[in-house]
Amino acid sequence: MKIFYSITILLLLVSEGIAQQTNTFFNDTIPRLSISINGQFDYGSNVASNEFINKFIFGGEIDQQNKTKLYKNLGSINTIGGDFNLNLKAEIPIDSFLGKTNFSFLIGIEHNEHFDGKFSSDLSKIIFDGNKPFAGKHANISGTNFNYINYQQLNFGFINFKKSRQKTAREGAVFSIIKAQEHQAIIIPDGSLFTEQFGKQLEVDINYTYNSSDSTKKGIKAFNGIGISTDLFTEFYVKNNGKISIEINDLGFIQWDKKSIQIEADTLLIYDGVEVDNVFDLNDSIISSFSQDSLLDYVSTKKSKGGYAIALPTSINLNYQHTINSKWNASIGIKHRILANYFPLIYSNIQYYITPKFIVQGNLLYGGYGKFNGGITIAKQFKDNFQLVVGTTHLGAFILPSATYSNNGFLQLKVYF
């Protein structure tokens, strides 16, 4: 046990907990009819602080001090990413199903938005300072990619309440049908921008692929594709009051419809400006030449419409929870997301039971879309028919936004009948 306590203390110093993912605060030991609503947001970067990201997303002046700090953090791998999730679900107990008595059906609806990206150091400087600092030099934009997905889904599945070392553990699966709303993705495996010393000419040597769903259909009503996904979860008890939980989420894909766009390019472009005879006679043809569509046509070497498929950013979560005594629980875990520019997240939680129905949890983490952070979660059960869980695993984002690199918040309401 000394080994476990030593590891827990170590992780509390360098990691965080994801309370809303693997830790169930008030374990259901029998199937019960319930309805719950859950909301959560996460975003972060391994190089841009919360102060910088908040200004970039929500508006605000990004001054030279902000940019200087960003440039100092830039390295060979610079990432950003985030998620927003809102779901409503019901658990419906079934007295007997295929001979199983401890069994519940799940049904629900869900909204998901996800984005992630990786970018070069030079590209960051071009975005915020332009290409003037690169006069007479080549700026490297290779290895850049960005992915944005927006979709809704209908969920249905089951929970099996099983016995493990004379305790009740849960396992199950959720299957989802996806209504795809919007997608944009760009991949630049190779690219450079050369600026002539006196700014007379630009050379862009680029190889990229751009995919987009139908841009004429936007908003929650847009139906631009269809997909399927699966969530799998199980837990079991081990010796010395331990419990292991394993989750696989968003294992699936989306097929975008035939009106989707794909643009490819592998070309060298040389731009030496636009000749204007009379600055007071800028006609529509000159102005229209700078439209987004015309620029894409100019840069692309292949443009087509047609369906394409993408894999969802699947996550794998492994957690170990240990019951110290009637007042204290501790857990450690690791989470990773595939195809999402995600750094493996190491996290730890420690729970204190003020009463059996009132829990405070401390969270620490390192990785994911960010660096080190910590937070607090409060869980309260009112009698036997209502639960409230609220908190953040990134409290530092609100206290020290200039020194932290990720943000998070979540809320769960659950009613029993």
Sequence and secondary structure as in RCSB ss.txt:
>XXXX:A:sequence
MKIFYSITILLLLVSEGIAQQTNTFFNDTIPRLSISINGQFDYGSNVASNEFINKFIFGGEIDQQNKTKLYKNLG
SINTIGGDFNLNLKAEIPIDSFLGKTNFSFLIGIEHNEHFDGKFSSDLSKIIFDGNKPFAGKHANISGTNFNYIN
YQQLNFGFINFKKSRQKTAREGAVFSIIKAQEHQAIIIPDGSLFTEQFGKQLEVDINYTYNSSDSTKKGIKAFNG
IGISTDLFTEFYVKNNGKISIEINDLGFIQWDKKSIQIEADTLLIYDGVEVDNVFDLNDSIISSFSQDSLLDYVS
TKKSKGGYAIALPTSINLNYQHTINSKWNASIGIKHRILANYFPLIYSNIQYYITPKFIVQGNLLYGGYGKFNGG
ITIAKQFKDNFQLVVGTTHLGAFILPSATYSNNGFLQLKVYF
>XXXX:A:secstr
 HHHHHHHHHHHHH    HHHH  SS   S   EEEEEEEEEEEESSS HHHHHHHHH     HHHHHHHHHH  
S EEEEEEEEEEEEEEEEES BTTBSSEEEEEEEEEEEEEEEEE HHHHHHHHH SGGGBTSEEE TTEEEEEEE
EEEEEEEEEEEEEETTEEEEEEEEEEEEEEEEEEEEEEEEEEEEE TTSS EEEEEEEEEEE  TT  STT   E
EEEEEEEEEEEEETTTEEEEEEEEEEEEEEE TT EEEEEEEEEEE     S TT   HHHHHTTSHHHHHHHH 
SEEEE  EEEE   EEEEEEEEE SSSEEEEEEEEEETTS  EEEEEEEEEEEEETTEEEEEEEEEEESSSEEEE
EEEEEEETTTEEEEEEES THHHH TTT  EEEEEEEEEEE 
